[in-house]
Amino acid sequence: MLAVDLDPIFLALLLIVWTGLGATAWLAIAIVHRGRGVLAGLPLAMAGGIGAGVLVPAAGARDETGLLLSLGAALVGGFALSLVGIRIHSRMRSHG
């Protein structure tokens, strides 16, 4: 029987979930803005979801509570960087 190490699989699943939560935060903002000038925020929102999600276990919270905190942090990080991307896009449009 082949032994399978589950840590890389679990990490990959977490990265997918953190990315999805960042994109979900971006989607909520895109709905509120009615899709105007929000596309630039999508890659930043996904990166923010991953970045904030990784920070929680890196800070030492590696139990079940840390997992839930990392999911919430991914949502907040995606939300924050999505707003940053939208702000950058609107400033580039006003100066260009």
TIVODO-97413 format. One record per residue (C-alpha): x, y, z. Coordinates in steps of 0.5 Angstrom, whole numbers. Each point is the difference from the previous one (the first is absolute). Layout:
{px: X	py: Y	pz: Z}
...
This chain:
{px: 0	py: 0	pz: 0}
{px: 3	py: 7	pz: -2}
{px: 0	py: 5	pz: 6}
{px: -2	py: 7	pz: -2}
{px: 2	py: 6	pz: 4}
{px: -6	py: 4	pz: 1}
{px: 3	py: 7	pz: 2}
{px: 1	py: 2	pz: -8}
{px: -7	py: -2	pz: -2}
{px: -3	py: 4	pz: 6}
{px: 5	py: 6	pz: -1}
{px: -3	py: 0	pz: -7}
{px: -7	py: 0	pz: 2}
{px: 1	py: 6	pz: 5}
{px: 3	py: 4	pz: -6}
{px: -6	py: -1	pz: -4}
{px: -4	py: 1	pz: 5}
{px: 3	py: 7	pz: 2}
{px: 1	py: 2	pz: -7}
{px: -8	py: -2	pz: -1}
{px: -1	py: 5	pz: 6}
{px: 4	py: 5	pz: -2}
{px: -4	py: 0	pz: -7}
{px: -7	py: 0	pz: 4}
{px: 2	py: 6	pz: 4}
{px: 2	py: 3	pz: -7}
{px: -7	py: -2	pz: -3}
{px: -4	py: 3	pz: 6}
{px: 4	py: 7	pz: -2}
{px: -1	py: -1	pz: -7}
{px: -8	py: -1	pz: 1}
{px: 0	py: 6	pz: 4}
{px: 4	py: 4	pz: -5}
{px: -4	py: -3	pz: -6}
{px: 6	py: -2	pz: -3}
{px: 3	py: 7	pz: -2}
{px: 7	py: 0	pz: 1}
{px: 1	py: -7	pz: 4}
{px: 4	py: -4	pz: -4}
{px: 6	py: 2	pz: 2}
{px: -1	py: -2	pz: 7}
{px: -1	py: -7	pz: -1}
{px: 7	py: -3	pz: 0}
{px: 2	py: 5	pz: 6}
{px: -6	py: -3	pz: 3}
{px: 2	py: -7	pz: -1}
{px: 7	py: 1	pz: 2}
{px: -3	py: 4	pz: 6}
{px: -4	py: -6	pz: 2}
{px: 6	py: -5	pz: 0}
{px: 5	py: 5	pz: 3}
{px: -5	py: 1	pz: 6}
{px: -2	py: -7	pz: 1}
{px: 7	py: -2	pz: 0}
{px: 2	py: 5	pz: 5}
{px: -5	py: -3	pz: 6}
{px: 4	py: -7	pz: 0}
{px: 7	py: 4	pz: -1}
{px: -2	py: 4	pz: 6}
{px: -1	py: -7	pz: 4}
{px: -7	py: -2	pz: 0}
{px: 0	py: -7	pz: -3}
{px: -6	py: -3	pz: 3}
{px: -7	py: 0	pz: -2}
{px: -1	py: 7	pz: 3}
{px: 6	py: 2	pz: -5}
{px: -4	py: -3	pz: -6}
{px: -6	py: 4	pz: 1}
{px: 4	py: 6	pz: 2}
{px: 4	py: -1	pz: -7}
{px: -7	py: 0	pz: -4}
{px: -2	py: 6	pz: 3}
{px: 6	py: 4	pz: -1}
{px: 0	py: -3	pz: -7}
{px: -6	py: 4	pz: -1}
{px: 2	py: 6	pz: 3}
{px: 7	py: 0	pz: -3}
{px: -4	py: -1	pz: -7}
{px: -5	py: 6	pz: 2}
{px: 6	py: 4	pz: 1}
{px: 4	py: -1	pz: -6}
{px: -6	py: 0	pz: -4}
{px: -1	py: 7	pz: 2}
{px: 7	py: 2	pz: -1}
{px: 0	py: -2	pz: -7}
{px: -7	py: 3	pz: -1}
{px: 3	py: 7	pz: 3}
{px: 7	py: -1	pz: -5}
{px: -5	py: -1	pz: -6}
{px: -4	py: 6	pz: 1}
{px: 6	py: 4	pz: 2}
{px: 4	py: -2	pz: -7}
{px: -7	py: 2	pz: -4}
{px: 0	py: 7	pz: 3}
{px: 7	py: 1	pz: -1}
{px: 0	py: -3	pz: -7}
